[in-house]
Amino acid sequence: FDRPEALGLRSAGVPVLDPDGKTLRRFLVARKWDVDAALKLYLGFVEFRLDFPDLEVQDADIPASLKQRKLHLLPHPARDGTPVWYLRVRRHIAKDINHESEHFTAFTFDRMTHHMGHVEQEQITFVADLSGASVRNFSIESLVPALKMALLYQPERLRAVVIWNAPSVFWAVWRGVICPFLDERTKSKFRFCYRLEEVVGSVFQSHAHVPDDLGGGLVEERAVQLEHVPRLLSKQRSAPASLGVTGGEGAPQRCSPPAGGL
């Protein structure tokens, strides 16, 4: 089922963007191995790629988004070996970058997927730090492109999503904007954490790997800004352990949501 022929792509004249089958397999998994549904989803991905070819969006196209310095690749993988991306939501001032949201989302996922290929991983762990976040950090214009990308164009890329220190304003966004798009399997990937011990050992391998904003020992200067990831990869023929090649045994454990949170 995970070969191009299984979906009838070549016979229908549809571009096969990943002939080794890994991309097709993700679409099939996302649609519970329903071939017709997976084909429909894949055709949407092809249409997206016609509008946004791989790595077409450049730094100069999203200057306001990159100026916020909100998204970093952490230097150590998660406990399960997946690369860890860390978002400081309080730096995301929505009104300043809403006009760049679609391009920023494409830029972000292109760099994430290239890094995944470099470290031979197909998924990531994503940590959203909501400490100090408020209404100004959330907007439909920013959330919808991200949800479409994660669910429709790049399905099955998220191994786990850690929501750190969610404020009360987030729960309206969660219930009203995010949850309606998620099936139960996807919802199970979200972990809502408020204490350092909830993420050390379950998501991160040690206290030293946790960003200092979360109470850990990792300073921002050791992380890699989003726009620098392709340059980093171009300088290295093989990835060091600090960029996500090695990981400890065991999968992350789900953290407990706050009382009344869901």
C-alpha positions, 0 to 999 in steps of 0.5 A: 500500500505504501508504493506509488502504484497502490494509490494509482498515482503514476497511472493517473499522471499524478506527480510522485514526490517521494518514490521510496514510499515514506511520504505515501505511508504517512498519508495512509497512516493519517487516513487509517489505511483508507486508500481513497481518503489517503489519495485525496489527502495526497492530492492536496499535498501535491497542490500545495507543493505546486504553490510552495515548492520545497525551500522556495520561501526564503528569509527575505520573504518573512523578515518580521517572523524571523525577527521575533526569534521564537522558534529554535532547534534544540541541540539534543534529541528527545528521549525517543531520538526525535529532534526537539523544536522549541517555540516561545509563544510569548515572542509571537506577536500575531498582529506583526506577522499575520501577513507572513503566516502562510509563508512562515509555516511553509518555511518552518516545515521545509526546514524541519523536514530537511533536518529530519531527513538529515538525522534519519527521523520521520517525526519531531517532538514539538515544545510550545512554551506558553509562559507569559502568553496572552491574547496578543500571541494567538490569532486565526491567521497564524493557527489555521496555516499551521494546523493545515500544514500539520494535518493535511500537508505534512501528516504524521510528522509530530511524535509528541507536542508538549504544551508548557504552562498554558494560561487560561486564555489558551483553553478557549483557543484549544477548545474552539480552534484546535480541538475541532480539527483533531481526531482522538489519536492526534489529541493523544499526542498532546501533553500539558505540563507545568512542572519540570519533573513532568518533562525530564525523563519522559520527554527530555533525556536530562535536566541539562537538555531542558531550556532554561525558560522551563527550569532546565539547564539549556541556555538559548545560545546553544539552540539553533535559530530556525533560519540557520538550520539549512546552513548548519546542515550544509556544513555537516555530512553526518549529524552529530549526536547533539543534533538528534541522531542518538536517543535513549530507550523508551518512548515519552510518557504522557504528562497529566493535564491540569484539573479541568483543563480538558 
